[in-house]
Amino acid sequence: MRLVDLLQALEMIFSDTTNNRDGMTDYFDKSNVRLFPEHPHYQAARQAAERIKAKRGW
């Protein structure tokens, strides 16, 4: 999956979120999301996170 496709998919999945970041003062903004096992996208997100960890050697 291309990064652009992933970002578009995430925008659709989390379309009801609010970004309160202030680009003028939040220089070190780090986004995150917490999914619980009951969430319909939990397994896919967990698998993606594990692949990223393995690729980075964590």
Secondary structure, 3 states (H helix, E strand, C coil): CCHHHHHHHHHHHCCCCCCCCCCCCCCCCCCCCCCCCCCCCHHHHHHHHHHHHHHHCC
